[in-house]
Amino acid sequence: MRETDCPNTGERCIRLKDKNNRISNKQVLFAAGSGHGKSITIEGVAEKLHDHKYLNIFLTDVKGEFEFAFAMFKPNDSFHLHRLEQQNDTPEAKKIKIYHPFTFNLPKGRKHPPMEIFTFPVNWITMEPLQFLLETDLDVASIKIFRTAIRKSKPGDSLHELLYDIEQDVRAKEKEEQNNVKIDYTGFGTVAQSSGSLKEVKDLIGIFEPFIEDFMIQPVNSPTNLNLKELFRDQESYHVLSTKYIKDKKMRAFITFMWIYAILEYRDLCHHPICLILDEIPQLAPFNAKGHQSIMANKLRELAIVRNKGEGGIYSLLGSQLWWDIDDRVNSKATEIFLGKITDLRDQEKLKKVLGSYIGDIVQSLKRGTYVRKGSSRRDTIQYRALFPRHAHAEQEDNFIKRYRKEFPDKMVTFDNIIDNMKKTLKEHQDRVKKLRQKAHDEVMEAKAQKEKAKEQTALEKEKKDQVKVSKAEEKLKELQESEIQRRNDVILNLKDLEGLGYGEISDKIKTSFSPEYHVSRERVGQIYRRLKEGENKTVIVEESEPAPKGPLEEPRDTAD
């Protein structure tokens, strides 16, 4: 930037072109107290860049009041109109597109200025966004797990299904059974309580819980996803990001981070130079930033480093009330810093200590919208101002929604349909995971049932085999018994017929020659002998203790030897 005479006033004004009549891409920081023209200065510079075919993207809406969307109106402030007259400029309105991420906190049941309601495709959640959410610049295990799942995912996979797949993969590796874990179906349908090996999964679930309410991460093929190609083709419009209905401060910063990330990632799709406007930088990357704000500081630093990337490069316009409230990684990479008036007395004293009393006094004497360049010396300190934009600027008492309703009552819209549709989509995503989980649970239970059935079958087969073995053993025993009985009976016959022994003597002989189960009393010896002689009952065993059989064996016996 350089200074030239402002038409009709003789003031020194900021011009974009250098001495060679070219625009060099820079990261320029404007620092001035509240109410001293910082935002309107940024808007004026951005308009000049837009005149030179830059694609203007406004990425911050700290107050949630659509401040930069006022460019769609013509200015009506008398001071603003007077400045335009001095600049030989004619008031005009810009074509504006407002973008807002989907959230269930969007107003329902009442009309609102139109906005492009968008979501992010889940495959944009790569390493850097995950580091932002996890608040670490390390490639930790949970990041690796998620990136692996992204590579394996299909275009229609939701964040719910992605987290479910991650959980199942971890469980498979750790050999933990799914049906033993308490499930929370109200969120992502993943583990509600876990420990040890599932810690990384629990970390991921934790960082994505806010995306239930702010339901802005969708499958790759979702029609609601931010269409950067279409945005990049529309150089005529101002593209204004709003996060008015996002309640969480970190989530609002994440949305800005995602836009910067996506613009840098897909810069080659744009055939225009790009101007990025980020006001109130300390809200994003405060001094000595930590956690997610540190990740944001790294990304803003990258903006300055890659300012010549793509066709025409990237020009960044940053705003802050105090330049020293910004992280050094951003501050040190600003190619130019312009200082406006500071209102707080303590800050004024600090300014004098840092820059010296001479420069400090000059800064404090500056009019609204007038600046000096940081680094100026006594000899080259120049006061100059930016040209006012031809479009309207949000003044303190302005309300964008009221003014839009007043000027364009027929263009007001409602978001009821998209809210209802997204409720259905959320339920579908949750139900799909619930079905997957139920299916997995059923498969586990089926596998257990099959295992039990197989175990029972094995036991039954073993029992049958054992029965066969017992039967064979019994048959063999019976054969042995019959063989032994036959031998005993033969002994009885031989001892009686050949040796002439009496029944008592035979009984004694049997007791010394056979095992106890074949022993018989003298009375039974008589019974057996008579039966044998009659050719009957050659294998009957009758124990000594058993009662004598009825029938022929009970007839009177000869008791003499």
PyMOL commands that set and color helices and strands:
alter all, ss='L'
color gray80, all
select helices_A, chain A and resi 38-51+67-72+78-86+122-124+127-134+141-152+159-174+178-180+196-208+210-213+228-233+249-265+267-269+281-283+291-305+323-325+328-331+345-355+357-364+400-407+409-411+416-498+503-513+516-518+522-534+551-554
alter helices_A, ss='H'
color red, helices_A
select strands_A, chain A and resi 2-5+12-15+27-31+55-58+96-101+116-118+120-121+217-218+238-241+274-278+314-320+336-339+370-373+384-385
alter strands_A, ss='S'
color yellow, strands_A
deselect
rebuild
show_as cartoon
